[in-house]
């Protein structure tokens, strides 16, 4: 069984969106609840997103949280530029007694005339378990998105 819901509100100055989800798996007797909220203040270009979720199960139970802060401004005539930083924290997601986290910093340049977005992202990952040791991971992603 699964239930979801979402809503969005738009005004001249602000856009707000939210969503929730609830699912129940009778085979492993688990229940999962997730929710998110995002807001964009158009005059300042500042945006925020927060999300969280929890799973209650016969085996490992886990939860996570996520937050993202963004800023968008038209520095160039070609299109707006956006910057963001985000943070993820999880506990008992993959295994019992595990902790995970991630931090990301991103930049996106819009090229309006070509319907193009150029993006670059740096992200660091951390994962630990009670009986195992792991090295932190880092990644740099880049790409282009063309809308037809």
C-alpha positions as CSV (number, residue, x, y, z in Angstrom):
1,X,0.0,0.0,0.0
2,X,1.3,3.5,-0.9
3,X,-0.1,7.0,-0.6
4,X,1.4,10.2,-1.9
5,X,0.4,13.8,-2.0
6,X,1.9,17.0,-3.2
7,X,1.0,20.7,-3.5
8,X,2.4,23.8,-5.1
9,X,1.7,27.5,-4.5
10,X,2.9,30.2,-6.9
11,X,2.8,33.9,-6.5
12,X,4.5,36.9,-8.1
13,X,7.3,36.8,-5.4
14,X,7.4,33.2,-4.2
15,X,7.0,29.6,-5.3
16,X,6.4,26.9,-2.7
17,X,6.1,23.1,-3.2
18,X,5.8,20.2,-0.9
19,X,5.2,16.5,-1.0
20,X,4.6,13.6,1.4
21,X,4.6,9.8,0.9
22,X,3.6,6.9,3.0
23,X,4.0,3.2,2.1
24,X,3.5,-0.1,3.9
25,X,5.1,-3.4,3.0
26,X,3.2,-6.3,4.6
27,X,5.8,-8.8,3.6
28,X,8.5,-7.4,5.7
29,X,6.2,-5.4,8.0
30,X,7.8,-2.1,7.2
31,X,6.3,1.4,7.0
32,X,8.1,4.3,5.3
33,X,7.2,8.0,5.5
34,X,8.9,10.7,3.5
35,X,8.3,14.4,3.1
36,X,9.8,17.4,1.4
37,X,9.4,21.2,1.2
38,X,10.9,23.7,-1.2
39,X,10.6,27.5,-1.5
40,X,12.0,30.1,-4.0
41,X,11.9,33.8,-3.2
42,X,12.0,35.2,-6.7
43,X,13.1,38.8,-6.0
44,X,16.2,37.7,-4.0
45,X,16.9,34.5,-6.0
46,X,17.3,32.5,-2.7
47,X,15.8,29.0,-2.5
48,X,15.6,26.3,0.2
49,X,14.7,22.7,0.1
50,X,14.4,20.3,3.1
51,X,13.4,16.6,3.1
52,X,13.3,13.9,5.6
53,X,12.2,10.3,5.8
54,X,12.0,7.4,8.2
55,X,11.5,3.6,7.9
56,X,10.1,1.5,10.7
57,X,10.7,-2.2,10.1
58,X,11.0,-5.5,11.8
59,X,14.7,-5.4,10.8
60,X,16.8,-2.2,10.7
61,X,15.0,1.1,11.0
62,X,16.5,4.1,9.5
63,X,16.0,7.8,8.8
64,X,17.5,10.6,6.7
65,X,17.5,14.3,6.4
66,X,18.5,16.6,3.6
67,X,18.8,20.4,3.2
68,X,19.7,22.6,0.3
69,X,20.3,26.3,0.0
70,X,20.5,28.0,-3.4
71,X,21.0,31.3,-5.0
72,X,20.2,32.3,-8.6
73,X,21.0,35.6,-10.3
74,X,21.5,36.9,-13.9
75,X,25.2,37.9,-13.8
76,X,25.4,37.5,-17.6
77,X,23.1,38.4,-20.6
78,X,23.3,34.7,-21.7
79,X,21.2,33.5,-18.8
80,X,20.9,33.1,-15.1
81,X,23.6,31.5,-12.9
82,X,22.7,29.4,-9.9
83,X,24.8,28.2,-7.0
84,X,23.8,25.7,-4.2
85,X,25.1,23.9,-1.3
86,X,23.4,20.8,0.2
87,X,23.8,18.4,3.1
88,X,22.5,14.8,3.6
89,X,22.6,12.8,6.8
90,X,21.4,9.2,7.2
91,X,21.3,6.7,10.0
92,X,20.7,3.0,9.6
93,X,19.9,3.3,5.9
94,X,22.0,0.6,4.4
95,X,22.6,-1.5,7.5
96,X,21.8,-1.3,11.2
97,X,24.4,0.9,13.1
98,X,25.4,2.7,9.9
99,X,25.9,6.4,9.4
100,X,26.1,8.2,6.0
101,X,26.5,11.8,5.0
102,X,27.2,13.9,1.9
103,X,27.9,17.5,1.2
104,X,27.6,19.0,-2.3
105,X,28.4,22.4,-3.9
106,X,27.0,23.1,-7.4
107,X,27.0,25.7,-10.1
108,X,24.6,25.9,-13.1
109,X,24.9,28.4,-16.0
110,X,21.8,28.8,-18.2
111,X,22.3,29.7,-21.9
112,X,18.8,30.8,-22.8
113,X,19.3,31.2,-26.5
114,X,20.4,27.5,-26.9
115,X,18.0,26.1,-24.2
116,X,21.2,24.8,-22.6
117,X,22.3,24.3,-19.0
118,X,25.9,23.8,-18.1
119,X,26.6,22.4,-14.7
120,X,29.4,21.5,-12.4
121,X,29.2,19.7,-9.0
122,X,31.6,18.7,-6.3
123,X,30.4,16.2,-3.7
124,X,32.0,14.4,-0.7
125,X,30.6,11.2,0.7
126,X,31.0,9.5,4.1
127,X,29.8,6.1,5.3
128,X,30.6,4.2,8.5
129,X,29.4,1.0,10.1
130,X,30.1,-0.1,13.7
131,X,32.4,-3.0,12.6
132,X,33.8,-1.6,9.3
133,X,35.9,1.3,8.3
134,X,35.5,3.2,5.0
135,X,37.4,6.0,3.3
136,X,35.6,9.2,2.4
137,X,34.8,9.5,-1.3
138,X,34.8,12.6,-3.4
139,X,33.5,13.2,-6.9
140,X,33.4,16.0,-9.5
141,X,30.5,15.9,-12.0
142,X,29.9,18.1,-14.9
143,X,27.6,18.2,-17.9
144,X,25.3,19.9,-20.2
145,X,21.5,19.6,-20.6
146,X,19.8,20.6,-23.9
147,X,16.1,20.9,-24.0
148,X,14.4,20.3,-27.3
